[in-house]
Amino acid sequence: MLKEKERIYLIIDASGFTFIDYTGVESLKNLSSDLRKHNIVVMVAASKAAARSLFARCNIYNTIPAKNFFPSVHDAVLFAKAKQLEARNSEKEGQFGWL
């Protein structure tokens, strides 16, 4: 398993999803599960109301946590960058024995 600082964040811009069905949601769930094994976090940004409703009905939040859904790509990027910076700072503190 990769260290936290080596975690990769994949942001899916869902603003262009004009239609998604159950099969599409299941594909997203499978993609997320497969990538998680490689320390890759899937985040979904800018999904339309209809897609969000289907995500809830298909229980996508059991696979991709609700905290990984963002109103915009910009918000998702800020979150990912903050997590990476947090991991880097945490590693530096560990090297010097700081808690």
C-alpha positions in Angstrom: 0.0 0.0 0.0 1.2 3.5 -0.8 1.8 6.0 1.9 -0.7 8.8 2.4 1.5 11.3 0.6 1.5 9.0 -2.4 -2.3 8.9 -2.6 -3.6 9.9 -5.9 -6.9 11.8 -6.4 -9.0 11.2 -9.5 -11.6 13.9 -10.1 -14.4 13.0 -12.4 -16.0 16.1 -13.9 -19.6 15.0 -14.1 -20.9 18.3 -15.4 -21.0 16.8 -18.9 -23.1 13.8 -17.8 -26.3 14.6 -19.7 -27.6 11.1 -18.8 -26.5 8.4 -16.5 -28.4 5.2 -15.7 -28.0 2.3 -13.3 -25.3 0.7 -15.4 -23.3 3.9 -15.4 -23.5 4.2 -11.7 -22.5 0.6 -11.2 -19.5 1.3 -13.5 -18.5 4.3 -11.3 -18.8 2.1 -8.2 -16.6 -0.6 -9.8 -14.1 1.9 -11.0 -13.8 3.4 -7.5 -13.5 0.0 -5.8 -10.7 -1.1 -8.3 -8.8 2.2 -7.9 -9.0 2.2 -4.1 -6.8 -1.0 -4.1 -4.1 1.2 -5.7 -4.5 4.1 -3.3 -6.4 6.2 -5.8 -9.4 8.2 -4.4 -12.2 8.8 -6.8 -14.0 12.2 -6.4 -17.0 13.3 -8.4 -17.6 17.0 -9.2 -20.3 19.2 -10.6 -23.0 16.4 -11.0 -26.4 17.6 -12.0 -29.4 17.1 -9.7 -30.8 14.1 -11.7 -27.5 12.3 -11.5 -27.2 13.0 -7.7 -30.7 11.6 -7.2 -29.8 8.4 -9.1 -26.5 8.2 -7.2 -28.5 8.2 -3.9 -31.1 5.6 -5.2 -28.2 3.3 -6.4 -26.4 3.6 -3.0 -23.2 4.9 -4.6 -22.4 6.6 -1.3 -21.6 3.1 0.1 -18.7 2.9 -2.4 -17.8 6.5 -3.0 -18.3 8.4 0.3 -20.6 11.5 0.1 -17.6 13.6 1.2 -16.0 12.8 -2.2 -18.7 14.6 -4.1 -18.2 18.3 -4.8 -20.3 21.1 -6.3 -17.5 22.1 -8.6 -14.2 20.8 -10.0 -12.4 23.7 -8.3 -13.7 22.6 -4.9 -12.6 19.0 -5.5 -9.1 20.2 -6.6 -8.8 22.4 -3.4 -9.8 19.4 -1.3 -7.3 17.1 -2.9 -4.5 19.6 -2.7 -5.3 20.2 1.0 -5.2 16.5 1.7 -1.8 16.1 -0.1 -0.3 19.1 1.8 -1.7 17.7 5.1 0.0 14.3 4.3 3.3 16.0 3.4 3.3 18.0 6.6 2.4 15.0 8.7 5.3 13.0 7.2 7.7 15.9 7.9 6.6 16.0 11.5 7.1 12.3 11.8 10.7 12.6 10.5 11.6 15.1 13.2 9.6 13.4 16.0 7.0 16.1 16.3 3.5 15.1 17.3 
